[in-house]
């Protein structure tokens, strides 16, 4: 069986080929049938198993023991495979792994119809490395090319590495999923890094594997500093290499906060991200040494210039020293300084020449006690880093 995101096509043709081969040679047993060119198939099929049997009375074909069926980059491995030519049902059991291009299915047991290609995966998971669509479930039922039913399942489109916990996923007792459409979930749990942040008896969630403009999942929280927090982001897919996200956030104690993020990627050496936030803070008092107009900006970029020159920018600015305490937009380490950096570098065969500048903002609070006016800033610098090599062809280095 082949679970696909869009053009579902199960590898049942491989098992059908196995059936045709065994019809031509009933009672065959072999460890490796090699590459077979069978009438009705365009590509050779390789079948390997400890034992292959055909029961002519029942029309049952079985392959058992280290079964491996492959065809044109498509591979199915399991402990046991069976095909019923009368009912047109095929099954695979035990350590079932199906790989086809970017898609992989793992299961304890798999059942499918060789004509309609409808199938069921038991205690399994499916993932597509290209679209990042992933589902798990005690039962995964494929209804069509894009429709799935999950029991005790999860789904996500998070781009995460092997073994990495998804940044988010939806878990439910019963899930009806339409890829590039929506998922209807009963007893839904919205999880962030495996931590449940919301429980909904019934919910409808978008399942998009391609970038599309629209509202993102709302962010809801509560803190003693800001009160109730509700953030409804809007995502704008501007082009293939640029996008923007607009944040509309309500803070119970502070008011209405706005944010924007712009990202771009023009080539592997030219990319960046710009962020800006603004809030007319309703929780500012006369004791605070800053006004209610509070803001922050951040720009992190890499740029390729002519003559092999590469540039880097890490710009961080805030309206007041308390901003990084009240909000987590900028983020910083335990240092009391918020640094901005700019740098140009030119690599050579035997080293690199670098020119740059650093500005440090003293964040000691309140503002009138910091040392921005007297702090010693580092002067712009130029440095050369050379690879260790002999001096004038001598032993000295």
Secondary structure, DSSP 8 states (H G I E B T S, - for coil): ----SSS---THHHHHHHHHHHHHTTT---SEEEEE--TT-SS-EEEE-SEEEEETTTTEEEEEEEEEEEETTEEEEEEEEEEETTTTEEEEEEEEEEEETTEEEEEEEEEEETTT--EEEEEEEEEETTT--EEEEEEEEE-SSSEEEEEEEEEE-----TT---S-EEEEEEEEEETTEEEEEEEEEEEETTEEEEEEEEEEEEE-SS---EE---EEEEETTTEEEEEEEEEE--SSSEEEEEEEEEETTTEEEEEEEEEEEEETTEEEEEEEEEEE-TT--TTSSS-SEEEEEEEEEEEE-GGGEEEEEEEEEESSTTHHHH--SS---S-SEEEEEEEEEEEETTEEEEEEEEEEEE--SSGGGS-TTT------EEEEEE----STTSS--
